[in-house]
Amino acid sequence: MAENSSAEKTEDPTERKLRNAREEGQVARSVELPAAAVTIGAILTLFFIGGYWIKQMAEIFASGFKFDRKTLDNPDLMVTAFAHQMGEAFLLIVPVLLVTAVLAILSSGATGGYLFSLKNTLPKFSKLSLLSGFKRMFGANAAIELLKAILKFSLVTIVLWALVSRQMDPMMQLGQMAIEPALAAAGWMIAESALWLSLSLLVIALIDAPYQKYSFIKRMRMTKQEVKDEMKDMEGQPEVKQQIRRRQREMANNRMIQKVQDADVVITNPEHFAVALSYDPTGDGAPILLAKGSDHMAARIREEAEKHGVEMFAAPPLARALYFSTEVDQAVPETLYLAVAQVIAYVFSLADVRPGVAPMLKPQPKVPASMLFDANGKLMTS
């Protein structure tokens, strides 16, 4: 079966495959974008500082032919003078170097991000294969690269032809001008032509960058079976299972905490355990346990109850009995009906307290011996 053929790779790559490919140095890369950015940056820099740059370079060049008596008497000073002139010339090109370096770094990471992989520096003997070489020379990627080269050459040729045609008359007039205005006009024409030519490279780069991203994702596509195998492999990893269970517990706890605001009473230990109960007096059902927790979760339940004004009732034996005998969203056991009813009746009576009416005495609910638990969930012997 041609299960892994490219024709059947219809699924988008998973995050794991993209991460593995990145670790191996495989990312989307466009060589056209850095080339265009560096070229345009260099030309724009020279375009703005060209006049000052040429003037300073001319002065440095002219100073190389000027010698005083001290230099003529001591030829060793020629080395020092030459080094000084080279240093001044280097300082003049520093702005161009800085601009091109910054643009090269920024543009190189624009498509696939920044990446340094040692695997790319290691020799790959597979590249020495004649079959692989023929595939690279005559494959689809080679055809695309050839088409890009033809398009680049054609576009640059068209732009160059348009520039020469437009500037033909001004170029013919240079011979009739004085040397200084002629050189200034020629410099301006060269700078403008170079700028337009570099902008034509930007057109190629703006086409190539999205294509490289599309081509990379297409190469990374997976078959449905590969996606299934990867999911099975990831689910089989203990750390992944643990993370999934932890996430599921967090989601379940968050949903449970949100139910506390609908509770009628929260029965506490008062510190180690807390259970939230809800009762519908119009129905014939038993009270429902909406949330329960110990230690940290109990503290969260109490905080949520306090935030929403839910009454809290301290009854350690009853809180432990409900915690260890009843699950969330279940009705309280029949053996605890009387104790829970006393607490709920007292809580409901607090809502009916009015001036001049004495409140109901706080009950002391008793838990049957069969429901007496210790802090570890073990039944206590009478």
N, C-alpha and C positions, 0 to 999 in steps of 0.2 A: 504493500500500500504506500502511496506517495503522501503519507500523512504530514510530513514536514515540508512539503513543497511550498514554494512561495505563493502558489495559486490559492492554497488553502489557509494562508496566514491572514485571516480577516479580522482578528481581534487586536485591539489596541494594546500596546505593551503595558505591563503592570509596573507599579512603582519599584518593585523589587528588581525586575529586569533592567529598568532604566538606571537604578542605583548600581547594579553590578556592571553594566556597560560603562558607566561613568568611572567606576573604580579601575576598569581596564583601559581607560583613556578614550573611550568611544563617546563622542558628543557631536552635536551638529556644529559644523565649522564652515564658514564662508571666507575663502582667501581673498575674494573680491572686495569685501567690505573694508578690511584693514588697509588694503592697497589703495583704495579710493580715498579713505579718510586721511592716510598719511600724505598722499600726493596733494590733496586739496589743502590740508593744513600747511604743508611746506610752501605751496604756491601763495596762499593767502598771507602767510607770514612775510614772505619776500615782497608780496604786493604792497603791504603797508610800510615795511621798513626798507624796501629796496633802494630808495634814493639815498638814505643815510648809509646803508650797508655798502653800496657801490662807492660812495664818496670816501668812506673810511678805508675800504680795501684799496682804492687808488692811492690814498695817502701812504698806506703801509707799503704798497708796492714801490711807490716813488722813493720812500725813505731808504729802501734797500740799495739804491744806487747813489746814496749820498754818504761820503766818508770824510771825516775830519783828519787833521794831521796826526792826532793821537792814535787813531785806528790804523792809519797807513804805516806808522812806525812800529805798531805792535799787531801783527796779523792775527794773533790769538784772540784778540777782542772781536774778530769777525764772528766767531762761534757764539759769543754772548749776544751780539747784536742780532744775529739770525734767530737765536732762541727767543729773544724778546719780541721780534716781529711775528714769529710763529704763535707765541702766546696771545698777542693782540688779535691776530687773525682768528684764533680759536674762540676767543671771547665773542667775536662778532657772529660766529655761527652757533653759539650756544642757544640763543632763542629758537632757532630753527630746530635744533636737536631736541630741545625740551618739548616743543609743541608736537613734533612728530612722535616722540616717545610716549607722551601722554595719550595721544590719539590712537597709537598702535595698541596700547594696553586696553583702553576703553573699548575700541571697536572689536578687538579680538575676542572679548567676552560677551559681545552683544548678542550672539546667536546661541551659543551653548554654555555660557557662563565661564568662569575661570576655573582651571583645572591643571593640576600638576600630578602626573602619574609616572612612577618609575617604570611601569610595565612598558610604556612607550619607548623608553630608552634601551630596553633589552633587545638583542638581535632576535629576529624571527626568521628561522630557516625555511618556514613555509613560503616566504616571499621569493625564495630561490627556485621554486618549482616552475618549470616551463609552462605547465598547464595553467597555473595561477597567473603567470605573466601574460599568456595569450588572452585569458579572460579579462585581465585589466586593460589590455591593448584593444580588444575588439568587443568588449562588453557594452552594456547599455550606458554605464557610467562614462566610458571613454567617448561614446557618441555624444553624450550631453556636454562633456568638456570640449569636444571639437566644435559643437554648435555654439557654445559660449565664446570660444576663441574667434569663430567666424563673425558672430554678432558683435563682439568687442571691436574687432578689426574694421568691420563695416561701419559701425557707429563712429569710431574715431576718424575714419577716412571721410565720412560725410561731413562731420563737424569741421575737420581740417580744410576740406574743399570749400565749405561755406565761408570759413574765415579768410582763406586766401583770396577768394573771389571778392569778398567785401573790402578787403584791405589792399587790393591790387593797385588801385589808383594812388592811395597814400604812400605805398612803397615806391612807386615810380617817382613820386615827388621828393623822396629823400635825397636823390642825387642833386637836386637844385637848392638844397638847404645848407646852411653853415654846419660845421661839424658838431657843435654842441647841441643845437636844436634837433639836428638829424639823429644824434645818438639818443636824446631824450624821447623823441617820437618813436624810434625803433624799439627802445626799451619798453615803452608803454604798449606797443603793438604785441611784442613778445609776451609780456605779462598777461595781457588780456587774452591772447590766444591760448596760453598755457592754462589759464583759469577755465576757459570754456572746454578745453580738452579734458581737464580733470573732472569737470562736472559731468561729462559724458561717461566717465568711468563710474560715477555715482549711480547713474541710471542702471548700469549692469549690476552693481552691488545691490541695489534695492530689489532687483529681480532675483538675484542669486541667493540672498539671505533667506527669504521665505521658502525658496525651493529647497535649500539645504536642510531646513527644519522638517519640511514635508518628507524629503528623501530619507532622513535619519529615522523618523517615526515609522516610515514604510519598511525600512530594513529591520526595525526592531519588532515588527508585528509578530504575533504568536498565533499558533493554531488553537482551536478550542481545547484540544487535548493537553497542550502545553499549559494553558491557563488552569485547567483542572488539576494537573499534576503539581503545579506550583502551589495551588491552594491547599492540596493535601499535604504537601511537604511543609508548608508554613504552619498549618494547623497541628501537625505532628510534633512541632518543636515545643518542648516544655515551657520555655519562657513565653512563647506566643500564647499557649493555652492559659498560662497563669495570668497574662495580661488581659486576655479575653474574659476570664472569670472575674478578675478584679474590676474590669470595666462594667461587667454585668451586675456585680454587687453594688457598685456605685450608683448605677442607674436605678436599680431596684430600691436602694435606700433613699435616693432623692424622691422617687415617686411616693414612697411610704411617708417621708417627712412632709410632703405637700398635703397629705390627707389629714394631718394633725389639726389643721385649721377647721376641719369639719367635725371634729370630735366634740363630745359633750363634757368629758372629763378625762383627765390624765391622772392615773393612779401611780404613785411613786413609792420608792423604797425607803427613804426619799432620794438617795444619791446613786445607787448602783443599778437600779432597774426603773423602767418607766413604761407604762402601757397606756395607749389612748383608746377610749371606748366611745362608741356612738350608739344612741338608742332612739328609735322612732316611737314615741308614745301613742301615735295613732294606729300603729300596726300591731300585729300579734306575734312578731318575731322577737328573738332574744337580742340582747346587746351584741354589737359587732366590734371585734378588735381591729382597729384601723392601723395601728402602728405599735411596735414594741422595740425595745433596745436596752442594752446594758452599757454601763460606763460611758464612753464617749457618745454612743448613739443615744443613750438615755439623756445625756446633757443636751443634745441637739433637739430631742423631742420636747424637753422642758423649755428650751429657748423659743421654739416655734409656738408652743402653747402660750407662753407669756406674751409673745408678740401679737397673737390674735385673741388674747383675752380668754383663753380656755381655762376653766377652773382646774386646779391641781389639788389632789387629795392624797395625803400621806397615809399609806396602809401597807407596811412592809410585807406581811405574810400574803395578803391578797395580791400585791404586785408580783411577788415571786410565783404564786400559784398561776396567775394568768400568763405570765411570761413563759413558763415551762410547759404549760398544758394547752395553750391555744396558739394557733398560727394566725398570720395576718389575713384579714378578710374573712375570718371564721367567727361563728357565734361562740360565746363563752360556754363552758361546760355547764350541764344542768346542776351539778353539785355546787356550783358557785353562784347560782341564780340569786339566792337570798342575800349573800354578802354584796354582790354587785348591785342588786336592787336597792339596798339600803344607801349605798354611796350615790347612786343616780337620783334617788328620791331627795336626798339632802341637797345635791347640786341644783336640782330643779326648784327646790324650795327657796334657794338663795335669790332666784330671779323674781320671786313673788314677795320678797321682803318689802314692807311699806312702813312708814312712820306709825308707831303705835301698835304694830304687829310684831310679836316676838318671833325671832327666827327659830327654825327647827334645831333641836340639839344635835350636835355633831355625833354621828353614830360611831360605834366601835365594831366594825364588821368582823365576824368570826369565820374562819376558814375551816372546813372539815379536816379531820386528821389525815384523811386520804389525799389531801391536797397541800399538805405542809411540806414545802421544799426548803432546802438550805441554799446558800449562795452559789453552790456548785451544781445545783439541779438534782440533788439526791433527796429522796423522801426521808423526812425526819421521823424517827420512831417515837411513839408517845411514851 
